[in-house]
Amino acid sequence: MANTTSQVDGLDICTAIVNINGVAAASIQAVNVWNKKSCAQADCNPIELGLSTFNCARACVADCRTLYTDAAEDTLPSDGSHIYQNSECECSGGEGYLYYSNKCGGRSGMCWTVRAEDCSVFRIESC
């Protein structure tokens, strides 16, 4: 659960702050004495997904590997969920979009389009 003692204008700095002076919160490691590592993830669950930096079609044929999500255990990510490439569930940020799929050689599957800057899912489609 997020550290609720770290607030800015009454907002939880771990979960409610999107950017600080135009810099994405996902890119900020610390502010004064607040350390981002003090924001524990409510969930950080492993999930087997293929990854592509090009599009969903490529993610749908990519080999699966273990990635991580804040979606509840044994559920698929939904709009607003996050998909991370590390077990700390920390977003490394960046520009553009990432595409993830659970098809992994199967006959059907889903593809999640994720904003690289904050690792959030904003589009879901079928493979």
C-alpha positions as CSV (number, residue, x, y, z in Angstrom):
1,M,0.0,0.0,0.0
2,A,1.2,3.5,-0.7
3,N,2.9,5.6,1.9
4,T,0.0,8.0,2.7
5,T,2.1,10.3,4.9
6,S,3.8,11.7,1.9
7,Q,1.4,14.2,0.5
8,V,1.4,17.3,-1.7
9,D,-1.6,19.6,-1.3
10,G,-3.5,16.7,0.3
11,L,-2.7,14.3,-2.6
12,D,-0.8,11.0,-2.0
13,I,2.5,11.5,-3.7
14,C,2.9,7.8,-4.4
15,T,-0.4,7.4,-6.2
16,A,-2.1,10.7,-7.1
17,I,0.7,12.8,-8.4
18,V,1.1,12.5,-12.2
19,N,3.9,15.1,-12.7
20,I,5.8,17.6,-10.8
21,N,6.6,20.8,-12.7
22,G,6.0,19.0,-16.0
23,V,8.2,16.1,-15.2
24,A,6.4,12.7,-15.1
25,A,6.3,11.3,-11.6
26,A,7.5,8.0,-13.0
27,S,10.8,9.7,-13.8
28,I,11.3,11.2,-10.4
29,Q,13.2,9.2,-7.9
30,A,13.1,11.5,-4.8
31,V,11.8,14.9,-3.7
32,N,13.7,16.4,-0.8
33,V,13.5,13.7,1.9
34,W,10.8,11.6,0.2
35,N,12.2,8.6,-1.5
36,K,10.1,6.9,-4.2
37,K,11.1,3.5,-2.9
38,S,8.9,4.2,0.2
39,C,5.9,3.9,-2.0
40,A,5.2,0.2,-1.8
41,Q,3.1,-1.3,-4.6
42,A,-0.3,-2.6,-3.5
43,D,0.2,-5.4,-6.0
44,C,3.2,-6.5,-8.1
45,N,2.2,-9.7,-9.7
46,P,4.1,-11.7,-12.3
47,I,2.4,-12.2,-15.7
48,E,3.6,-14.0,-18.8
49,L,3.5,-11.6,-21.8
50,G,5.1,-11.0,-25.2
51,L,6.6,-7.5,-25.7
52,S,6.9,-5.4,-28.8
53,T,8.1,-1.8,-29.3
54,F,6.4,-1.7,-32.8
55,N,2.8,-2.7,-32.6
56,C,0.2,-5.2,-31.3
57,A,0.7,-7.6,-34.2
58,R,4.3,-8.1,-33.3
59,A,3.5,-8.5,-29.6
60,C,0.9,-11.2,-30.5
61,V,3.7,-13.4,-32.0
62,A,6.4,-12.5,-29.5
63,D,7.8,-15.1,-27.1
64,C,6.4,-14.8,-23.6
65,R,8.5,-13.8,-20.7
66,T,7.8,-12.9,-17.1
67,L,6.7,-9.3,-16.7
68,Y,4.8,-7.7,-13.8
69,T,1.5,-5.9,-13.3
70,D,-0.4,-4.1,-10.6
71,A,-3.6,-5.9,-11.7
72,A,-4.9,-8.3,-9.1
73,E,-3.4,-11.7,-9.0
74,D,-4.8,-14.1,-11.6
75,T,-6.6,-11.3,-13.5
76,L,-5.7,-9.6,-16.7
77,P,-4.7,-6.0,-16.8
78,S,-7.5,-3.5,-17.5
79,D,-7.6,0.1,-18.7
80,G,-5.6,2.1,-16.2
81,S,-3.5,-0.9,-14.9
82,H,0.2,-0.9,-15.3
83,I,2.6,-3.3,-16.9
84,Y,6.3,-3.2,-15.7
85,Q,9.4,-4.9,-16.9
86,N,10.9,-5.4,-13.4
87,S,9.9,-7.2,-10.3
88,E,10.0,-3.9,-8.3
89,C,7.1,-2.7,-10.4
90,E,9.0,0.5,-11.2
91,C,8.4,2.3,-14.5
92,S,11.6,3.2,-16.3
93,G,9.7,5.7,-18.4
94,G,10.5,6.8,-21.9
95,E,8.6,8.0,-24.9
96,G,6.1,6.4,-27.2
97,Y,4.2,3.1,-26.6
98,L,4.9,-0.5,-25.6
99,Y,2.7,-3.4,-26.7
100,Y,2.2,-6.5,-24.6
101,S,0.3,-9.7,-25.4
102,N,-0.7,-12.9,-23.6
103,K,-1.1,-14.8,-26.9
104,C,2.4,-16.2,-26.8
105,G,1.9,-18.7,-29.5
106,G,-1.7,-19.6,-28.5
107,R,-4.7,-19.4,-30.8
108,S,-6.1,-16.2,-29.2
109,G,-5.0,-13.5,-26.9
110,M,-5.2,-9.9,-25.9
111,C,-2.9,-7.0,-26.6
112,W,-2.4,-4.1,-24.2
113,T,-1.0,-0.8,-25.5
114,V,0.9,1.0,-22.7
115,R,2.3,4.5,-22.4
116,A,6.0,4.2,-21.9
117,E,6.2,7.3,-19.8
118,D,4.1,5.9,-16.9
119,C,3.6,2.2,-17.9
120,S,-0.2,2.6,-17.9
121,V,-2.5,0.6,-20.1
122,F,-4.8,2.8,-22.2
123,R,-6.0,0.4,-25.0
124,I,-6.9,-3.2,-25.1
125,E,-7.6,-5.2,-28.2
126,S,-7.7,-8.8,-29.4
127,C,-4.9,-10.5,-31.3
